[in-house]
Amino acid sequence: MTTDELARSLALPHNAEKLKAMVIALQEARAQEADRLRRAVQDRQDLMLELGSYREKLDHAIKQLGLLRESEESGVSGTVDLIMQALSAPRKPSLSEKILASVLLRLARRAARSDQYARAQALYEAIALFKPRPFLLKQIGTMLYHQRHYQSALDVLAPAQKLLPGDRDVNFLVEASEAVLTEAKVRR
């Protein structure tokens, strides 16, 4: 055996260890890539399911918008009915509906802070399409009160008072609206 052959035979185990380490590293990288691909496929399937139910949600939103239009024409009772109906048969809002409701809530609060009560009222009513909650009745009633629509405010705040019995703001606004309406009757 020559020195070159001896050096090569001694180097082979070292190269074999490197090759083994490279194979293990490649297998780990392949496993990570397979896991990433599996997650991507799962995300795609979830998105397809969400998009598949989009038509139903759109039809539901159109129906709710029709109810809101009716409530706009006939006063605020339609909005109250919409929220009460949704609270009696709750459904879980989708992620997109939750995001839209939170964006609308920020816009409504900003409008209310800048004394744009009609705009805030419309935004709170729009939130009720996606995520109906008892506090929306309180907010809508508050916006109506600030617009000096005391009877409409009372119509909205009365159910809110039943749903939120310990809420001081609701109780105050109900009493204030009743007092203004009573005073207006006395003046006539």
C-alpha positions in Angstrom: 0.0 0.0 0.0 1.3 3.4 -1.0 1.1 6.5 1.1 -1.5 8.0 -1.2 -3.7 4.9 -0.9 -3.2 4.9 2.9 -4.1 8.6 3.1 -7.2 8.0 0.9 -8.3 5.0 3.1 -7.9 7.1 6.2 -9.8 10.0 4.7 -12.7 8.0 3.6 -14.2 7.6 7.1 -13.9 11.3 7.5 -15.6 12.0 4.2 -18.2 9.4 5.0 -19.0 11.3 8.2 -19.4 14.5 6.3 -21.6 12.8 3.7 -23.7 11.3 6.5 -24.1 14.7 8.2 -25.0 16.2 4.8 -27.6 13.5 4.2 -29.1 14.1 7.7 -29.2 17.9 7.1 -30.9 17.3 3.7 -33.4 15.0 5.2 -34.2 17.6 7.9 -34.5 20.4 5.3 -36.8 18.1 3.2 -39.0 17.4 6.3 -39.2 21.1 7.1 -40.1 21.8 3.5 -42.8 19.1 3.5 -44.2 20.5 6.7 -44.3 24.0 5.2 -46.0 22.6 2.1 -48.6 20.7 4.2 -49.4 23.9 6.1 -49.7 25.9 2.9 -52.1 23.2 1.5 -54.1 23.3 4.7 -54.3 27.2 4.6 -55.4 27.0 1.0 -58.1 24.5 1.8 -59.3 26.7 4.7 -59.4 29.7 2.4 -61.4 27.8 -0.2 -63.9 26.8 2.5 -64.1 30.4 3.6 -64.6 31.6 0.0 -67.1 28.8 -0.6 -69.3 30.1 2.2 -68.8 33.7 1.0 -72.0 33.6 -1.2 -74.1 32.6 1.8 -72.6 35.4 3.8 -73.2 37.9 1.0 -76.8 36.8 0.7 -77.2 37.1 4.5 -75.7 40.6 4.4 -78.0 41.7 1.5 -81.0 40.4 3.5 -79.8 42.3 6.6 -79.2 45.5 4.5 -82.8 45.1 3.3 -83.9 45.0 6.9 -81.9 48.1 7.7 -83.4 50.0 4.7 -86.8 49.0 6.0 -85.9 50.2 9.5 -84.6 53.5 8.0 -88.0 54.0 6.3 -90.1 53.0 9.3 -87.9 54.3 12.1 -85.5 52.4 14.2 -87.7 49.4 15.1 -86.2 47.4 12.3 -82.7 47.8 13.7 -83.9 46.7 17.1 -85.6 43.7 15.6 -82.5 42.8 13.6 -80.3 42.9 16.7 -82.9 41.1 18.9 -83.3 38.4 16.2 -79.6 37.9 15.9 -79.2 37.7 19.6 -81.9 35.1 19.9 -80.2 32.9 17.2 -76.6 33.7 17.4 -74.2 32.6 14.7 -70.4 32.7 14.7 -69.1 35.5 12.6 -66.2 34.7 10.2 -62.8 36.2 10.6 -63.5 38.7 7.8 -66.7 39.8 9.5 -64.9 40.2 12.8 -62.3 42.4 11.2 -64.9 44.4 9.3 -66.9 44.9 12.5 -63.8 46.1 14.4 -62.9 48.6 11.7 -66.5 49.9 11.6 -66.4 50.2 15.4 -63.3 52.3 15.3 -64.9 54.5 12.6 -68.1 54.8 14.6 -66.3 55.8 17.8 -64.2 58.4 15.9 -67.4 59.8 14.3 -69.1 59.9 17.8 -66.1 61.7 19.3 -66.3 64.3 16.6 -70.0 64.9 17.1 -71.0 63.2 13.8 -73.8 61.4 15.5 -75.8 60.4 12.4 -72.7 58.9 10.8 -71.8 57.0 14.0 -75.4 55.7 14.2 -75.2 54.4 10.6 -71.9 52.7 11.4 -73.2 51.1 14.6 -76.2 49.8 12.6 -73.8 48.4 10.0 -71.8 46.6 12.7 -75.1 44.9 13.8 -75.1 43.2 10.4 -71.9 41.3 11.2 -71.6 41.1 14.9 -74.9 42.0 16.7 -74.4 42.8 20.4 -76.6 44.4 23.1 -74.2 47.3 23.5 -75.0 48.3 19.9 -78.5 49.1 21.0 -77.0 51.4 23.7 -74.7 53.1 21.2 -77.5 53.6 18.6 -79.8 54.9 21.2 -77.1 57.3 22.5 -76.5 58.6 18.9 -80.3 59.1 18.5 -80.4 60.9 21.8 -77.6 63.3 20.8 -79.4 64.0 17.5 -82.5 64.9 19.6 -84.6 62.1 18.3 -85.8 61.3 21.8 -88.7 59.0 20.9 -86.5 56.9 18.6 -83.8 56.8 21.2 -86.4 55.6 23.7 -87.5 52.9 21.3 -84.0 51.6 21.0 -82.9 52.1 24.6 -85.9 50.3 26.1 -84.8 46.9 24.8 -81.2 47.8 25.6 -82.3 48.4 29.2 -83.8 44.9 29.3 -80.6 43.4 27.9 -78.2 45.5 30.0 -80.2 46.1 33.2 -77.4 47.4 35.3 -76.0 49.8 32.7 -76.1 53.4 34.2 -75.7 55.1 30.9 -78.7 53.3 29.4 -80.8 54.0 32.5 -79.8 57.7 32.4 -80.6 58.1 28.7 -84.0 56.4 29.1 -84.9 58.7 32.0 -83.6 61.7 30.1 -85.5 60.9 27.0 -88.7 60.3 28.9 -88.2 63.6 30.7 -87.8 65.5 27.5 -90.8 63.8 25.9 -92.9 64.4 29.0 -91.9 68.1 29.0 -92.7 68.4 25.3 -96.2 67.0 26.0 -96.8 69.4 28.8 -95.8 72.4 26.6 -98.3 71.4 24.0 
